[in-house]
Amino acid sequence: MDFTHLPHGDVTLANVTVPACLIGQSGDLVTTDVSISGGRIAGPQAIAVDMKGAMVFPAFVDMHTHLDKGHIWPRSPNPDGSFMGALTTVSNDRTANWSAKDLHARMEFSLRSAYAHGTRAIRTHLDSIPPQDDITWPVYQSLAAAWAGRIDLQAVCLIGCDHWTDDSGPFGHTADLVAATKGGVLGMVTYPVGDLRDRIRGFFAQAGARGLDADFHVDETMDGRVETLRDIAELKLETGFAGRVVVGHCCSLSAQEEVRAMDTLDLVAKADIDVVSLPMCNLYLQDRSAQGTARTPRGRGITLVHEMRARGIRVSFASDNTRDPFYAYGDMDMIEVMREATRIGHLDHSRHDWVTSFLTDPALTCGFEAPSLAPGAPADLVITKARSWSELFSRPQSDRIVLRAGHQINRTLPDYAELDPLMRP
């Protein structure tokens, strides 16, 4: 097979390897045929191509990203790799540089990368401390319209919990911006402040009044004493908040006593809260010496994904930051996320359905159309030469084929040099 080109039009991709859970079967990987007609998954077609065991996935969903921060590393690197170094550096860069022109160029660069790698839906967080909200949200809205039909987009406002106000303060205006945006989600970062529970109650009330879902950054620290996740779960139950709630990071769970951590997870399950784990960024930032000394990290930073899945909690994985002070690397590539999550979280010797955490689970959490290999689904596919998990995760699969509506797309990635003018003082 010439892996670089597939026949145009209606075709059967014969002898492909797919995760059994994606076609309603038990077990791990299975060999099957996938047929395409009229841009959708269909029954057997007259033209068949022997794919020689190539692995096939539906196009991916990346449900926790920061498109507005992406690619500022060349002009604003993290001085010491620490979490506080990232916070300070991003804050300074945002104040100095985040014009509409700057945001549009960097955000579109990331979207072009994600599209070339085979992603069909993205949720992005947007820094929304005034006056940045009035700059960033119109840029996002224009990009969402321009990319419609290629990448489905959602946006979440991002503020620290100490910046939250009721509707009479600045956050009321931000919440209205979110509500006026198709697919907008209300978001906040939680950390220990004296009146946090009152702030979360008010936040849920604002989201509920506007019919919005909620998305929290939670406990992004290896300090086991930090457990705002419990507050969110208890208050969702107390208030009866009806929207979807997702929490990201939850790193401190991995540093807590087992009994306490498991009790918190029982609360999360009871409250029907979904979780997104960001293993690459958390591995980069957590348990790092803030002084830049040569100290080997002891903790991985990943949250308790196995224990969550065992309790029926929906767990997803996502890219998080890309080439910014929170994570110096990354390329909006969900195969890379899947590979690194498998290595960091030891996903390879437990259950056979972890692949759903990069596809159907994030789609269900966000309300995107679920990726599928079922007849009638869009023929949005990612095809790799790899024939097994070991082959898939051993190489970057840079020669993968991406189909959208059954047609092979141009996978040329944008050149970093395009961003050079933005990086000059």
URDAFEN-V178206 format. One record per residue. N is the residue number from 1. RES is the residue in one letter. OMEGA is omega in whole degrees, -180 to 180 (* if undefined). Layout:
N/RES/OMEGA  N/RES/OMEGA
//
This chain:
1/M/170  2/D/-172  3/F/-177  4/T/-178  5/H/174  6/L/178  7/P/176  8/H/175  9/G/-175  10/D/-175  11/V/170  12/T/173  13/L/-174  14/A/174  15/N/175  16/V/178  17/T/179  18/V/172  19/P/-175  20/A/-177  21/C/-179  22/L/177  23/I/174  24/G/178  25/Q/177  26/S/179  27/G/-173  28/D/180  29/L/178  30/V/176  31/T/-177  32/T/173  33/D/174  34/V/-176  35/S/-177  36/I/174  37/S/179  38/G/178  39/G/-179  40/R/174  41/I/-172  42/A/176  43/G/-177  44/P/-180  45/Q/-175  46/A/179  47/I/179  48/A/178  49/V/177  50/D/-176  51/M/173  52/K/175  53/G/-178  54/A/179  55/M/-179  56/V/176  57/F/164  58/P/178  59/A/-166  60/F/175  61/V/-179  62/D/-164  63/M/176  64/H/180  65/T/176  66/H/-176  67/L/-177  68/D/178  69/K/-168  70/G/168  71/H/175  72/I/-177  73/W/-177  74/P/-180  75/R/-177  76/S/178  77/P/174  78/N/-174  79/P/-178  80/D/179  81/G/-176  82/S/178  83/F/179  84/M/175  85/G/178  86/A/-179  87/L/-176  88/T/-177  89/T/179  90/V/179  91/S/180  92/N/-179  93/D/179  94/R/-179  95/T/-174  96/A/-163  97/N/-168  98/W/171  99/S/177  100/A/-180  101/K/-180  102/D/-180  103/L/-176  104/H/-177  105/A/-177  106/R/180  107/M/179  108/E/176  109/F/179  110/S/178  111/L/178  112/R/178  113/S/-179  114/A/180  115/Y/180  116/A/-180  117/H/176  118/G/177  119/T/-177  120/R/-180  121/A/-177  122/I/165  123/R/179  124/T/170  125/H/-179  126/L/176  127/D/-169  128/S/173  129/I/-180  130/P/7  131/P/-175  132/Q/-178  133/D/-179  134/D/176  135/I/-169  136/T/-173  137/W/174  138/P/176  139/V/178  140/Y/-178  141/Q/179  142/S/179  143/L/178  144/A/178  145/A/-177  146/A/-176  147/W/179  148/A/-177  149/G/176  150/R/174  151/I/173  152/D/-175  153/L/168  154/Q/179  155/A/179  156/V/174  157/C/-178  158/L/173  159/I/170  160/G/-176  161/C/178  162/D/175  163/H/-179  164/W/171  165/T/173  166/D/-173  167/D/179  168/S/-179  169/G/-175  170/P/-177  171/F/174  172/G/177  173/H/178  174/T/180  175/A/177  176/D/175  177/L/180  178/V/-177  179/A/-180  180/A/-177  181/T/179  182/K/180  183/G/-180  184/G/-179  185/V/180  186/L/-175  187/G/-179  188/M/173  189/V/179  190/T/174  191/Y/-172  192/P/167  193/V/-170  194/G/-177  195/D/-175  196/L/-176  197/R/177  198/D/179  199/R/179  200/I/176  201/R/180  202/G/178  203/F/178  204/F/180  205/A/179  206/Q/-180  207/A/-180  208/G/-179  209/A/-178  210/R/-180  211/G/-177  212/L/170  213/D/-177  214/A/-179  215/D/-175  216/F/159  217/H/-169  218/V/167  219/D/180  220/E/-176  221/T/175  222/M/175  223/D/-176  224/G/178  225/R/-179  226/V/-176  227/E/176  228/T/175  229/L/178  230/R/179  231/D/-179  232/I/-179  233/A/-179  234/E/-177  235/L/173  236/K/177  237/L/-177  238/E/-175  239/T/-176  240/G/-180  241/F/-170  242/A/-178  243/G/174  244/R/176  245/V/175  246/V/177  247/V/-180  248/G/177  249/H/179  250/C/-175  251/C/-173  252/S/176  253/L/-176  254/S/-180  255/A/-178  256/Q/172  257/E/-174  258/E/-176  259/V/-179  260/R/-180  261/A/-179  262/M/177  263/D/176  264/T/179  265/L/176  266/D/177  267/L/179  268/V/178  269/A/-180  270/K/-179  271/A/179  272/D/179  273/I/177  274/D/-177  275/V/169  276/V/179  277/S/-177  278/L/-167  279/P/-177  280/M/179  281/C/-179  282/N/176  283/L/-178  284/Y/-171  285/L/-168  286/Q/179  287/D/176  288/R/177  289/S/-179  290/A/-179  291/Q/180  292/G/178  293/T/-178  294/A/179  295/R/179  296/T/179  297/P/179  298/R/-175  299/G/-180  300/R/-180  301/G/-178  302/I/178  303/T/-170  304/L/-171  305/V/180  306/H/-180  307/E/177  308/M/-180  309/R/179  310/A/180  311/R/-180  312/G/176  313/I/179  314/R/-177  315/V/175  316/S/173  317/F/-177  318/A/-174  319/S/-171  320/D/-172  321/N/-178  322/T/176  323/R/174  324/D/-174  325/P/177  326/F/177  327/Y/-171  328/A/-169  329/Y/176  330/G/-177  331/D/-179  332/M/-176  333/D/-176  334/M/172  335/I/174  336/E/178  337/V/-180  338/M/179  339/R/-177  340/E/176  341/A/178  342/T/-179  343/R/-175  344/I/-174  345/G/-180  346/H/179  347/L/-167  348/D/-178  349/H/178  350/S/-177  351/R/-176  352/H/-172  353/D/179  354/W/-179  355/V/179  356/T/-180  357/S/177  358/F/-173  359/L/-173  360/T/-178  361/D/177  362/P/177  363/A/179  364/L/179  365/T/-175  366/C/-175  367/G/172  368/F/170  369/E/-174  370/A/173  371/P/-174  372/S/171  373/L/-178  374/A/177  375/P/-179  376/G/179  377/A/176  378/P/179  379/A/175  380/D/-168  381/L/170  382/V/-174  383/I/-180  384/T/173  385/K/-179  386/A/-179  387/R/-177  388/S/177  389/W/-179  390/S/177  391/E/-178  392/L/-173  393/F/180  394/S/180  395/R/-177  396/P/180  397/Q/-179  398/S/177  399/D/-180  400/R/172  401/I/174  402/V/176  403/L/171  404/R/-175  405/A/176  406/G/-178  407/H/180  408/Q/-179  409/I/172  410/N/-175  411/R/179  412/T/-179  413/L/178  414/P/-178  415/D/178  416/Y/-179  417/A/177  418/E/-176  419/L/-176  420/D/-179  421/P/180  422/L/-174  423/M/-179  424/R/179  425/P/*
//
